[in-house]
Amino acid sequence: MEKIAGVVNRSEKSRCSALNRLNAFYQLFGRADQVLIVIVADPDSLACALAVKRLLSYRVGSVTIGYPNEIRRLNNMTMVERLKIPIERLHTLQINDYSKKILLDSQPTHQPCFEKIQFDAVIDHHPITSGWDAKFIDIRPDYGAVASMMVEYLRAANITPSVSLATALYYGIKVDTQNFEKKNLQLADGISFRYVFNLANRNLVRKFELTELRRSELKYFRTALREVKSSKGRSYAHIGKVSTPDVLVIIADFLNHVDQFDWVLVSGICADKLVVILRCDGYRKHAGKFAQKTFGEYGSAGGHREAARAELPLKNLPPRREGQEFTTGTLMKIATRHL
């Protein structure tokens, strides 16, 4: 969907060139404007915010990047710190102080706090929602990443990204396209990725990707290695209480690299839920369907062919004897009903 210079195009085929989009976007702003960019902070949206900030430099009075979510993933925190991305929590900002507002990598219906803001521009790649409007809209659900779209804007503006901006865009495209393993990706994603490939600091990107675990969380690996049990090519490990479910994902991915483990199930308790992470090779297997079949009666469960997740309120789990804790054996017992 596009709304360029007041003309709405809802067809899948764009009628506008990159330069037309850029010029229509620029027409929204004046030298005195105080601009607020709003994102849900993740690699793609952070990269896009930096790109728009660069596009508007020397054209407006100021640009502020605000985000409502708490950044928990260590990869994302490392990206923000290493690239020195200037972001501020949205609730600390006076929204009315800004004359223009831009929403990136999201739509006004995606977050309750967004619905209270009248955005001047919305640029996104998620499926189109209704019930909102903006002066400028550029939504392309066929793109794998909004960062790919922003590379087109920068090239149309004859702006060569700095190393830090190129690195952010490179990482944003890489993450949101799942290393180009997503289905139905556009050639445009590949063209944008190739453009920033030689400009980005790829060693720094590898640092983002590898920084997943805090030193204080190494204890969970010790528990996992002690607890892991295998049977008929399936591995199971219950970690107990964890600070964040992300730890379970990291451990499950680690165990998925072990020879002769066709299935990996790792569970842990976070707050009042049992979280189960599932991994398999996807060959004649479907982790998402198995998760739904096995854990769906206790809570939310599902996912993709190779990876799935279940989040189960503890009160919904099968009854156990008083004082008996959930263990790796309990996980095996529930799982083997359907394996």
C-alpha positions as CSV (number, residue, x, y, z in Angstrom):
1,M,0.0,0.0,0.0
2,E,1.2,3.5,-0.9
3,K,0.0,6.9,-0.2
4,I,2.3,9.2,-2.0
5,A,1.4,12.9,-2.5
6,G,-2.2,12.1,-1.4
7,V,-2.7,9.4,-4.1
8,V,-3.5,6.0,-2.6
9,N,-2.4,2.8,-4.3
10,R,-3.6,-0.5,-2.8
11,S,-2.4,-2.8,-5.6
12,E,0.6,-5.1,-5.1
13,K,2.5,-3.3,-7.9
14,S,4.0,0.0,-7.0
15,R,3.4,3.0,-9.3
16,C,6.2,5.1,-7.7
17,S,9.9,5.1,-8.3
18,A,12.3,5.4,-5.4
19,L,12.9,9.0,-6.2
20,N,9.2,9.8,-6.3
21,R,8.8,8.3,-2.9
22,L,11.8,10.2,-1.5
23,N,10.5,13.5,-2.8
24,A,7.0,13.0,-1.5
25,F,8.5,12.0,1.9
26,Y,10.7,15.1,1.9
27,Q,7.7,17.4,1.2
28,L,6.3,16.5,4.6
29,F,9.1,18.4,6.4
30,G,10.3,21.9,7.0
31,R,13.5,23.4,8.5
32,A,11.7,24.2,11.8
33,D,10.2,20.7,12.3
34,Q,11.0,18.8,15.5
35,V,10.7,15.1,14.3
36,L,9.9,12.1,16.4
37,I,10.7,8.6,14.9
38,V,8.8,5.8,16.7
39,I,10.0,2.2,16.6
40,V,9.6,-1.1,18.4
41,A,13.3,-1.5,18.9
42,D,14.8,-4.5,17.1
43,P,17.7,-4.7,14.5
44,D,15.5,-3.8,11.5
45,S,13.7,-0.9,13.1
46,L,16.9,0.5,14.7
47,A,18.6,0.5,11.4
48,C,15.7,2.2,9.7
49,A,15.5,4.9,12.4
50,L,19.2,5.7,11.8
51,A,18.6,5.8,8.0
52,V,15.6,8.3,8.4
53,K,17.6,10.4,10.8
54,R,20.4,10.6,8.2
55,L,17.8,11.4,5.4
56,L,16.4,14.3,7.5
57,S,19.8,15.7,8.7
58,Y,20.2,19.3,7.6
59,R,16.5,19.4,6.6
60,V,14.7,19.7,9.9
61,G,15.4,21.2,13.3
62,S,15.9,17.9,15.2
63,V,15.3,14.2,15.1
64,T,14.5,12.0,18.2
65,I,14.1,8.3,18.2
66,G,11.7,6.9,20.7
67,Y,10.8,3.3,21.6
68,P,8.2,1.8,24.0
69,N,9.6,-1.7,24.6
70,E,12.3,-2.7,27.0
71,I,15.3,-4.0,25.1
72,R,16.1,-7.4,26.6
73,R,18.0,-9.3,23.9
74,L,21.7,-9.0,24.4
75,N,22.3,-8.9,20.7
76,N,20.1,-5.8,20.3
77,M,21.7,-4.1,23.4
78,T,25.2,-4.7,21.9
79,M,24.0,-3.2,18.6
80,V,22.8,-0.1,20.3
81,E,25.9,0.3,22.4
82,R,28.5,-0.5,19.7
83,L,26.8,1.7,17.1
84,K,26.0,4.4,19.7
85,I,22.4,4.6,18.5
86,P,20.7,7.6,20.2
87,I,17.3,6.2,21.4
88,E,15.0,7.2,24.2
89,R,12.1,5.5,26.0
90,L,8.9,6.8,24.5
91,H,7.2,7.3,27.8
92,T,9.9,9.8,28.8
93,L,9.1,12.1,25.8
94,Q,6.5,14.8,25.4
95,I,4.8,13.6,22.2
96,N,3.1,17.0,21.7
97,D,6.4,18.8,21.6
98,Y,7.1,17.2,18.1
99,S,5.6,18.8,15.0
100,K,6.1,15.6,12.8
101,K,5.9,12.0,13.8
102,I,7.1,8.9,11.8
103,L,6.4,5.3,12.5
104,L,8.9,2.7,11.2
105,D,8.7,-1.1,10.8
106,S,5.2,-1.1,12.4
107,Q,1.7,0.3,12.0
108,P,-0.5,2.3,14.4
109,T,-2.7,-0.7,15.3
110,H,0.3,-2.8,16.4
111,Q,0.7,-1.2,19.8
112,P,-1.9,0.4,22.1
113,C,0.5,3.4,22.7
114,F,0.7,4.0,18.9
115,E,-3.0,4.4,18.5
116,K,-2.9,7.6,20.5
117,I,-0.4,9.2,18.1
118,Q,-1.3,10.8,14.8
119,F,1.6,9.8,12.5
120,D,2.6,11.9,9.5
121,A,4.4,9.0,7.8
122,V,4.3,5.2,8.2
123,I,6.9,3.0,6.5
124,D,6.6,-0.7,7.1
125,H,6.6,-4.2,5.6
126,H,4.1,-6.1,7.7
127,P,0.6,-7.1,6.4
128,I,-1.5,-4.0,5.9
129,T,-4.0,-3.2,8.7
130,S,-6.9,-0.8,8.6
131,G,-8.5,1.9,10.8
132,W,-5.8,4.5,10.6
133,D,-4.3,7.0,8.1
134,A,-1.2,9.1,7.5
135,K,-0.1,11.7,5.0
136,F,2.6,9.5,3.7
137,I,2.3,5.7,3.6
138,D,4.8,3.2,2.2
139,I,4.0,-0.4,3.2
140,R,5.5,-3.2,1.2
141,P,4.6,-6.6,2.7
142,D,6.6,-8.5,0.0
143,Y,9.9,-7.0,1.3
144,G,11.8,-9.1,3.8
145,A,13.0,-6.0,5.8
146,V,12.2,-2.3,6.0
147,A,16.0,-1.8,6.0
148,S,15.9,-2.9,2.4
149,M,13.4,-0.2,1.6
150,M,15.5,2.4,3.5
151,V,18.6,1.5,1.4
152,E,16.5,2.5,-1.7
153,Y,15.6,5.8,-0.1
154,L,19.3,6.6,0.7
155,R,20.4,5.7,-2.8
156,A,17.6,7.9,-4.3
157,A,18.9,10.7,-2.2
158,N,22.5,10.1,-3.4
159,I,23.6,9.4,0.2
160,T,26.3,6.9,0.8
161,P,25.8,5.4,4.3
162,S,28.5,5.8,6.8
163,V,30.1,2.6,8.1
164,S,27.9,2.6,11.2
165,L,24.7,3.1,9.2
166,A,25.7,0.5,6.6
167,T,26.5,-1.9,9.4
168,A,23.0,-1.3,11.0
169,L,21.3,-1.8,7.7
170,Y,23.3,-4.9,6.8
171,Y,22.4,-6.5,10.2
172,G,18.8,-5.4,10.0
173,I,18.3,-7.1,6.6
174,K,20.2,-10.1,7.7
175,V,18.0,-10.6,10.8
176,D,14.6,-9.9,9.3
177,T,15.2,-12.1,6.2
178,Q,16.5,-14.8,8.5
179,N,19.8,-14.9,6.5
180,F,17.7,-15.0,3.3
181,E,16.0,-18.2,4.3
182,K,12.5,-16.6,4.4
183,K,10.2,-17.7,1.6
184,N,9.0,-15.3,-1.1
185,L,11.8,-12.8,-0.6
186,Q,12.2,-10.0,-3.2
187,L,15.2,-9.5,-5.4
188,A,15.1,-6.0,-3.9
189,D,16.2,-7.4,-0.5
190,G,19.2,-9.0,-2.2
191,I,20.1,-5.8,-4.1
192,S,20.0,-3.7,-1.0
193,F,22.0,-6.2,1.0
194,R,24.6,-6.4,-1.7
195,Y,24.9,-2.6,-1.7
196,V,25.7,-2.3,2.0
197,F,27.8,-5.5,2.1
198,N,31.1,-3.8,1.3
199,L,30.3,-0.7,3.3
200,A,29.4,-2.5,6.6
201,N,31.8,-3.6,9.3
202,R,30.9,-7.4,9.2
203,N,33.2,-8.2,12.0
204,L,31.1,-6.0,14.2
205,V,28.0,-7.7,13.0
206,R,29.5,-11.1,14.0
207,K,30.0,-9.6,17.5
208,F,26.2,-8.7,17.6
209,E,25.3,-12.2,16.5
210,L,27.6,-14.0,19.0
211,T,26.8,-11.8,22.0
212,E,23.8,-13.8,23.3
213,L,24.7,-14.8,26.8
214,R,25.6,-12.9,29.9
215,R,28.4,-14.3,32.1
216,S,25.9,-14.7,34.9
217,E,23.8,-17.0,32.7
218,L,26.6,-19.6,32.2
219,K,25.2,-21.4,35.1
220,Y,22.2,-22.4,33.0
221,F,24.5,-24.3,30.6
222,R,26.0,-26.2,33.6
223,T,22.4,-27.2,34.6
224,A,21.6,-28.2,31.0
225,L,24.6,-30.4,30.6
226,R,23.9,-32.1,33.9
227,E,20.2,-32.5,33.1
228,V,20.2,-33.5,29.4
229,K,18.7,-36.9,28.8
230,S,18.4,-38.7,25.4
231,S,16.3,-41.5,24.1
232,K,15.8,-42.6,20.5
233,G,17.5,-39.6,19.0
234,R,15.5,-37.1,21.2
235,S,17.1,-34.9,23.8
236,Y,15.4,-33.3,26.8
237,A,16.5,-30.9,29.4
238,H,14.6,-28.9,32.1
239,I,16.6,-26.0,33.3
240,G,14.4,-24.9,36.2
241,K,13.8,-21.2,36.9
242,V,15.4,-18.9,34.3
243,S,15.7,-15.1,34.2
244,T,14.5,-14.9,30.6
245,P,13.2,-17.5,28.0
246,D,16.0,-16.4,25.6
247,V,18.4,-18.6,27.6
248,L,16.3,-21.6,26.7
249,V,16.5,-20.7,23.0
250,I,20.3,-20.4,23.2
251,I,20.6,-23.8,25.0
252,A,18.2,-25.5,22.6
253,D,20.1,-24.2,19.6
254,F,23.3,-25.4,21.2
255,L,22.0,-28.9,21.8
256,N,20.6,-29.0,18.2
257,H,24.2,-29.1,17.0
258,V,24.9,-32.4,18.8
259,D,25.2,-35.4,16.6
260,Q,22.3,-37.9,16.7
261,F,19.9,-35.5,18.4
262,D,17.0,-35.4,15.9
263,W,14.7,-33.6,18.4
264,V,15.6,-31.1,21.1
265,L,13.2,-30.1,23.9
266,V,14.4,-27.6,26.5
267,S,12.1,-26.2,29.2
268,G,12.3,-23.7,32.0
269,I,10.1,-21.7,34.3
270,C,9.9,-18.0,33.8
271,A,7.5,-16.0,36.1
272,D,4.4,-18.2,36.3
273,K,4.9,-20.1,33.0
274,L,6.6,-23.2,31.8
275,V,8.4,-22.3,28.5
276,V,9.3,-25.1,26.2
277,I,11.6,-24.6,23.2
278,L,11.6,-27.2,20.5
279,R,14.1,-27.8,17.7
280,C,14.4,-30.5,14.9
281,D,15.9,-30.9,11.5
282,G,12.5,-30.5,9.8
283,Y,13.0,-33.6,7.7
284,R,9.7,-35.5,7.9
285,K,9.1,-33.6,11.1
286,H,7.2,-30.5,12.0
287,A,8.1,-28.9,15.4
288,G,5.2,-26.4,15.3
289,K,2.6,-29.1,14.7
290,F,4.2,-31.3,17.4
291,A,4.3,-28.4,19.9
292,Q,0.6,-27.8,19.3
293,K,-0.4,-31.4,19.5
294,T,1.7,-32.0,22.7
295,F,1.4,-28.8,24.7
296,G,-1.6,-27.0,23.1
297,E,-4.0,-28.3,25.7
298,Y,-2.0,-26.5,28.5
299,G,-1.4,-23.1,26.8
300,S,-0.2,-21.4,23.7
301,A,2.0,-23.6,21.4
302,G,3.1,-23.6,17.8
303,G,5.8,-22.6,15.4
304,H,7.6,-23.5,12.2
305,R,8.9,-26.8,10.8
306,E,12.3,-26.7,12.4
307,A,11.6,-24.5,15.5
308,A,8.7,-24.1,17.9
309,R,7.7,-22.8,21.3
310,A,5.1,-23.4,24.0
311,E,4.2,-21.1,26.9
312,L,2.1,-22.9,29.5
313,P,0.7,-21.4,32.7
314,L,1.9,-23.5,35.6
315,K,-1.6,-23.9,36.9
316,N,-2.6,-25.6,33.7
317,L,0.0,-28.4,33.9
318,P,-0.9,-32.0,34.7
319,P,-1.3,-32.5,38.5
320,R,1.7,-33.9,40.3
321,R,2.1,-35.1,43.9
322,E,2.3,-32.3,46.5
323,G,5.8,-30.9,46.6
324,Q,6.9,-32.6,43.4
325,E,8.7,-30.3,41.1
326,F,8.7,-30.3,37.3
327,T,11.8,-32.1,36.1
328,T,13.4,-33.4,32.9
329,G,11.6,-36.6,33.5
330,T,8.3,-34.8,33.6
331,L,9.1,-33.1,30.3
332,M,10.0,-36.5,28.7
333,K,6.7,-38.1,30.0
334,I,4.6,-35.4,28.5
335,A,6.5,-35.3,25.2
336,T,6.7,-39.0,24.6
337,R,2.9,-39.3,24.4
338,H,3.1,-38.0,20.9
339,L,6.7,-38.8,19.7
